[in-house]
Amino acid sequence: MRIAAIGAGGVGGYFGARLARAGHDVAFVARGRHLEAMRARGLRVTSALGDLHLARPTASDDPASLGWFDVVLFAVKLWDTESAAEAIKPLLAAGGVVVPFQNGVESVERVGAVVGAAQVMGGVAYIAAKIAAPGVIEHTGTMARLQFGPLAPAQRPAAEGLLAACKDAGIDAEIAADIRKALWMKFVFLVALSGMTTAARQPIGVIRADADMRAAFEASMRETCALARARGVALPDDFVADRMRFGDGLPAEMRASMAHDLEAGNRLEAPWLSGAVARMAKEAGLAAPANATLYAVVKPYCGGTRG
């Protein structure tokens, strides 16, 4: 299977490398020092699930130079969604599909508005990984799972092909029965994790051990759950309690990628996470004070602080 990983960071770099090691034709779209390092020294992944090194990965900063692909794993930062979607149009020329593995719940519509809705599936990635150094992906813990699913019957063969490729690579993956519900199930937890680990500048272990921070974490999830139900997504009544238990089992040192971005002085995805919950809740006539506050706290840093 020909697979393009657009954004070779924690998600695209990790899963793309696993797929390439399994023998699939994978191309990475990256830029800057990360791309230079991949070209010079290859792509390295460090992980409790097994380290790997691709000595000569196919990598470019020009998607149009790479040809066509069956599946495009779309894992760019949320602020780059529209520009990256425009850039991948040539990759889909033979009828391939793009699967956004991004952090928000609006990517399917945003990408579809650029490339056409018929070529966009839904996707969810569960992993804590980051670019630790140019050319190096560092995976924290052992969670590394993909969910994806067709949004139209014609996309089913592509979903099944991607599932088979993932199984070849030893990746924990599944075709979700309801991918939109799966997107919201991740979003509920991610909004709280990203908001709290970034605003508090602390990992989840510190947050879950403090009664006040734990309560704020839970309040964020309850607001996002209420929003999901208002938008017709039927989450279970005990979903927040289940996610709190899930959070208790995560490595204590885990932080959301947005917390790492804050530390590095990069732009933040908050406008599409806690900010999006605050915006959509207001539109729905709901209150979301926890998420509105988390967004307000990090808003001065959303444009990045480097330099």
C-alpha positions as CSV (number, residue, x, y, z in Angstrom):
1,M,0.0,0.0,0.0
2,R,1.2,3.5,-0.9
3,I,0.9,5.7,2.2
4,A,1.8,9.3,2.7
5,A,2.4,10.7,6.2
6,I,1.7,14.4,6.1
7,G,3.4,15.8,9.2
8,A,6.2,13.5,10.4
9,G,5.8,14.3,14.1
10,G,4.5,12.2,17.0
11,V,1.6,10.7,15.1
12,G,2.7,10.7,11.4
13,G,6.3,9.9,12.2
14,Y,5.6,7.1,14.6
15,F,2.9,5.3,12.7
16,G,4.4,6.0,9.3
17,A,7.7,4.5,10.5
18,R,6.0,1.4,11.7
19,L,4.2,1.0,8.4
20,A,7.4,1.5,6.4
21,R,9.3,-1.0,8.5
22,A,6.5,-3.6,7.6
23,G,7.3,-3.1,3.9
24,H,4.7,-0.6,2.9
25,D,5.7,2.3,0.5
26,V,5.6,5.2,2.9
27,A,6.5,8.8,2.1
28,F,6.9,11.5,4.8
29,V,6.2,15.2,4.3
30,A,8.3,17.2,6.8
31,R,10.2,20.5,6.9
32,G,13.1,22.4,8.4
33,R,15.7,20.7,10.6
34,H,13.5,17.6,11.0
35,L,13.5,17.0,7.3
36,E,17.2,17.7,7.0
37,A,18.0,15.1,9.8
38,M,15.7,12.5,8.2
39,R,17.6,12.9,4.9
40,A,21.0,12.8,6.5
41,R,20.6,10.2,9.3
42,G,17.2,8.6,8.7
43,L,14.2,8.5,11.0
44,R,14.6,7.0,14.4
45,V,11.7,6.0,16.8
46,T,12.4,5.3,20.5
47,S,9.5,3.3,22.1
48,A,8.8,0.8,24.8
49,L,7.1,-1.2,22.0
50,G,10.4,-1.4,20.2
51,D,12.9,1.1,18.8
52,L,13.3,1.3,15.0
53,H,15.5,3.2,12.5
54,L,14.6,3.9,8.9
55,A,18.0,4.6,7.3
56,R,16.7,6.1,4.1
57,P,13.1,7.2,4.4
58,T,11.4,8.9,1.5
59,A,10.9,12.4,2.8
60,S,10.2,15.8,1.1
61,D,8.8,19.2,1.9
62,D,7.0,19.2,-1.5
63,P,4.0,16.8,-1.5
64,A,3.4,17.3,-5.3
65,S,6.8,15.7,-6.0
66,L,5.8,12.4,-4.4
67,G,3.2,11.1,-6.8
68,W,-0.1,9.5,-5.9
69,F,-1.1,7.5,-2.8
70,D,-3.8,5.1,-1.6
71,V,-4.0,6.7,1.8
72,V,-2.8,10.0,3.2
73,L,-2.3,10.1,7.0
74,F,-3.0,13.7,7.7
75,A,-1.3,14.7,11.0
76,V,-0.4,18.4,10.7
77,K,-1.1,20.9,13.5
78,L,-4.6,22.3,13.4
79,W,-3.6,25.8,12.3
80,D,-2.1,24.3,9.1
81,T,-5.2,22.3,8.2
82,E,-6.4,24.3,5.2
83,S,-3.0,25.0,3.7
84,A,-1.8,21.4,4.1
85,A,-5.1,20.1,2.6
86,E,-4.5,22.3,-0.5
87,A,-1.0,20.9,-0.8
88,I,-2.0,17.2,-0.7
89,K,-4.5,17.5,-3.6
90,P,-2.0,16.0,-6.1
91,L,-1.5,13.0,-3.8
92,L,-5.2,12.1,-4.1
93,A,-5.3,12.3,-7.9
94,A,-5.7,8.5,-8.4
95,G,-8.7,8.4,-6.0
96,G,-6.9,7.9,-2.7
97,V,-8.4,9.0,0.6
98,V,-7.1,11.2,3.4
99,V,-7.5,10.3,7.1
100,P,-7.1,13.3,9.4
101,F,-5.4,12.1,12.7
102,Q,-5.6,15.5,14.3
103,N,-6.7,16.7,17.7
104,G,-10.0,18.4,17.1
105,V,-13.4,17.3,16.0
106,E,-13.8,19.6,13.0
107,S,-11.0,18.3,10.7
108,V,-13.2,16.1,8.5
109,E,-15.3,19.1,7.5
110,R,-12.3,21.4,7.2
111,V,-10.2,19.0,5.1
112,G,-13.3,18.0,3.1
113,A,-14.0,21.6,2.2
114,V,-10.7,21.7,0.4
115,V,-10.2,18.2,-1.2
116,G,-13.8,17.1,-1.4
117,A,-15.8,15.3,1.2
118,A,-15.9,12.0,-0.7
119,Q,-12.1,11.6,-0.2
120,V,-12.0,12.2,3.6
121,M,-12.5,9.4,6.2
122,G,-12.5,10.0,10.0
123,G,-9.6,9.1,12.1
124,V,-8.5,9.0,15.8
125,A,-5.0,8.5,17.1
126,Y,-4.2,7.6,20.7
127,I,-0.5,8.1,21.4
128,A,1.9,10.2,23.5
129,A,4.8,10.9,21.2
130,K,6.8,13.9,20.1
131,I,9.8,15.0,18.0
132,A,12.5,14.7,20.7
133,A,15.2,15.9,18.4
134,P,15.4,16.4,14.6
135,G,14.9,13.0,13.0
136,V,13.9,11.4,16.3
137,I,10.4,10.5,17.5
138,E,10.0,9.7,21.2
139,H,7.1,7.6,22.3
140,T,6.0,7.8,25.9
141,G,4.3,4.7,27.5
142,T,2.8,1.9,25.5
143,M,-0.4,3.4,24.2
144,A,-0.3,3.6,20.4
145,R,-3.7,2.9,18.8
146,L,-5.5,4.1,15.6
147,Q,-9.2,4.1,14.9
148,F,-10.6,5.1,11.5
149,G,-13.7,4.6,9.6
150,P,-15.5,5.4,6.3
151,L,-18.0,8.2,6.1
152,A,-19.4,6.8,2.8
153,P,-19.8,3.3,1.5
154,A,-17.3,3.9,-1.3
155,Q,-14.5,4.4,1.3
156,R,-14.9,1.0,2.9
157,P,-12.2,-0.7,0.7
158,A,-9.7,2.0,1.6
159,A,-10.5,1.5,5.3
160,E,-10.0,-2.2,5.1
161,G,-6.8,-1.8,3.2
162,L,-5.4,0.5,5.8
163,L,-6.5,-1.9,8.6
164,A,-4.6,-4.7,6.9
165,A,-1.5,-2.6,6.5
166,C,-1.7,-1.7,10.2
167,K,-2.0,-5.3,11.2
168,D,1.0,-6.1,9.1
169,A,2.9,-3.5,11.0
170,G,1.8,-4.7,14.4
171,I,-0.2,-1.5,15.0
172,D,-3.2,-1.7,17.3
173,A,-5.9,-0.5,14.9
174,E,-9.6,-0.9,14.2
175,I,-12.3,0.3,11.9
176,A,-14.7,2.2,14.2
177,A,-18.4,1.4,13.9
178,D,-19.2,5.1,14.4
179,I,-16.1,7.2,13.7
180,R,-17.8,10.5,14.6
181,K,-18.6,9.1,18.0
182,A,-15.1,7.9,18.3
183,L,-13.8,11.4,17.5
184,W,-15.8,12.9,20.3
185,M,-14.8,10.2,22.7
186,K,-11.2,11.2,22.2
187,F,-12.0,14.9,22.2
188,V,-13.6,14.8,25.6
189,F,-10.5,13.6,27.2
190,L,-8.0,15.4,25.0
191,V,-9.5,18.8,25.7
192,A,-9.1,18.3,29.4
193,L,-5.6,16.8,29.1
194,S,-4.3,19.5,26.8
195,G,-6.0,22.3,28.7
196,M,-4.8,21.2,32.1
197,T,-1.3,20.1,31.4
198,T,-0.6,23.3,29.4
199,A,-2.3,25.8,31.8
200,A,-0.8,24.1,34.9
201,R,2.6,23.4,33.3
202,Q,2.4,20.0,35.0
203,P,2.1,16.4,33.8
204,I,-1.1,14.4,34.4
205,G,0.4,12.7,37.5
206,V,0.5,16.0,39.4
207,I,-2.9,17.0,38.2
208,R,-4.7,13.8,39.1
209,A,-3.1,13.8,42.6
210,D,-4.3,17.3,43.5
211,A,-8.0,17.6,44.4
212,D,-8.5,21.0,42.9
213,M,-6.8,20.3,39.7
214,R,-8.5,16.9,39.4
215,A,-11.9,18.6,39.8
216,A,-11.1,21.1,37.1
217,F,-10.0,18.2,34.8
218,E,-13.3,16.5,35.4
219,A,-15.3,19.7,34.9
220,S,-13.7,20.2,31.5
221,M,-14.7,16.7,30.4
222,R,-18.3,17.1,31.7
223,E,-18.7,20.3,29.7
224,T,-17.4,18.7,26.5
225,C,-19.6,15.6,27.1
226,A,-22.7,17.9,27.4
227,L,-21.7,19.6,24.2
228,A,-21.3,16.2,22.4
229,R,-24.8,15.1,23.5
230,A,-26.3,18.5,22.4
231,R,-24.8,17.8,18.9
232,G,-26.4,14.3,18.8
233,V,-23.4,12.2,19.9
234,A,-24.7,9.6,22.3
235,L,-22.0,9.2,24.9
236,P,-22.6,6.8,27.8
237,D,-23.8,8.2,31.1
238,D,-20.7,6.9,32.9
239,F,-18.3,8.2,30.2
240,V,-16.6,10.8,32.3
241,A,-16.0,8.4,35.2
242,D,-14.6,5.9,32.8
243,R,-12.2,8.5,31.3
244,M,-11.1,9.5,34.8
245,R,-10.2,5.9,35.5
246,F,-8.4,5.9,32.1
247,G,-6.4,9.0,33.1
248,D,-5.4,7.4,36.4
249,G,-3.8,4.6,34.5
250,L,-1.6,6.7,32.2
251,P,2.1,7.3,32.9
252,A,2.5,10.0,35.5
253,E,4.9,12.0,33.3
254,M,2.5,12.3,30.4
255,R,1.7,15.7,29.0
256,A,-0.4,16.7,26.0
257,S,1.5,17.7,22.8
258,M,0.2,21.3,23.4
259,A,2.1,21.4,26.7
260,H,5.3,20.5,24.8
261,D,4.5,23.2,22.2
262,L,4.1,25.8,25.0
263,E,7.5,24.8,26.5
264,A,9.1,25.0,23.0
265,G,7.6,28.4,22.3
266,N,5.5,27.0,19.4
267,R,2.0,27.9,18.4
268,L,-0.8,26.3,20.4
269,E,-3.9,24.3,19.2
270,A,-6.0,25.8,22.0
271,P,-8.4,27.6,19.7
272,W,-9.5,24.3,18.3
273,L,-9.6,22.4,21.6
274,S,-10.8,24.2,24.8
275,G,-11.4,27.3,22.7
276,A,-13.6,25.3,20.3
277,V,-15.6,23.8,23.2
278,A,-16.2,27.3,24.6
279,R,-17.2,28.5,21.1
280,M,-19.5,25.6,20.3
281,A,-21.1,25.6,23.7
282,K,-22.0,29.2,23.4
283,E,-23.5,28.6,20.0
284,A,-25.6,25.8,21.6
285,G,-26.7,27.9,24.6
286,L,-24.6,25.8,27.0
287,A,-22.2,27.0,29.7
288,A,-18.6,25.9,29.6
289,P,-16.8,28.0,32.2
290,A,-14.0,25.5,32.8
291,N,-13.0,25.3,29.2
292,A,-13.5,29.0,28.6
293,T,-11.1,29.6,31.5
294,L,-8.5,27.1,30.3
295,Y,-8.6,28.8,26.9
296,A,-8.3,32.3,28.4
297,V,-5.3,31.3,30.5
298,V,-3.2,30.1,27.5
299,K,-4.6,32.5,24.9
300,P,-1.6,34.9,25.1
301,Y,0.7,32.1,24.0
302,C,-1.4,30.7,21.1
303,G,0.7,32.5,18.5
304,G,3.9,31.1,19.9
305,T,6.6,32.9,22.0
306,R,9.9,31.9,20.3
307,G,12.0,35.0,19.6
